[in-house]
Amino acid sequence: GTALKSYGVYAAQLAGLPKPVVHRAEELLGEYEKEDYNLKNLTNNSSSSNEIERSLAEIDTDNLSPVEALMKIYELKNLLATEKQFFRKEIKAVG
């Protein structure tokens, strides 16, 4: 968690590093943790990924005709394209 990550900053204070250096380290740590949190939220909130996984798991490959296989591939490609657009928009919003 945050306490473990900030231990380095605390150690820097104990070591007597200049206050501006320690302050900058705290700022950078805060930015890193914010970016890490935002990226975790992006991946956790992706309903398309879950939908793709669910669709793949439901495919009965032993009883799938070639036409049905092509249709399923087309469907999954569309889901993936939608997910890519979602991530691009979210990354722009975060960045």
N, C-alpha and C positions, 0 to 999 in steps of 0.2 A: 504494500500500500504506500501511501504518501509518506508515512513516517520513515519507512526504509529508504525510499528514494531521496528524502531530504537529509539523510544521515551524512551524506558527503558535504552538504552545505554546512551542517553543524560541525563536522570535523574541520572544515576550513576555518570556521570561526575560532575553534579551540586552538588551531595551529597558529593563529595570529595573522592570518592573511588580511590585507587591507580591507576596510569596510566597503569601499566601492566595488572591489572584486567579489566579495561575498554577496553584496546586494545584486550585482549583475547575475551571479549564479542563481540566486533566488528567482529573478525575473525569467531567466532562461528555463529553469525548472518548471515554473508556472506555465510558460508557453508550451513546453513539451507535454506536460500533463494534460493541458487543454486539448492539444492536437490529438494526443493518444485517446482521450475520452471521446472526442468527436468521431474519430475513425472507428472506434469500437461501436459507437451508436449507429454509424452507417451500416456496418456489417450486421449488427444485431437486428436492425429494423428492416432488413431486406426481405420483404414478403415474396419477391420474385424468386429468390434463391430457394426458399422453401417450396414454392410452387413447382419449380423445375425438379427438385429432388423428389417431390411427391409424384409428379408425372412420370419420371423415370422409374420409380419403384413400382408403379402400377402397370407398366408395360409387360404384357405376357409375350415374351419373345418367342416362345415355342409355338404360339398360335397366331403370329402376326404375318399378314400377307405383305408382299413387297409394296403395294400401294399404301397400305396402312402405315408401314414403316416410313415411307416418304412423307406422308401426311404428319406423322408424329415428329419427324425431324424438322419439318417446316414450322410446326407449332412451337417446338422448343427453341428454334432459332429466333422466332419472334419474341418469345419471353426473354431470351438472353439480350436481344437488342433493346428491349424496353428497360431491362435492368441496367444496361450500360448507360443509357440516357439518364436514368434516375441518378446513378452514381456521379456522372459528370456534373449534373445540376447541384447535387449535394456538396461535392468537393468545391465547386465555385462558391457556394454559399458559405462554406466553412473557411475557405482561404481568403 
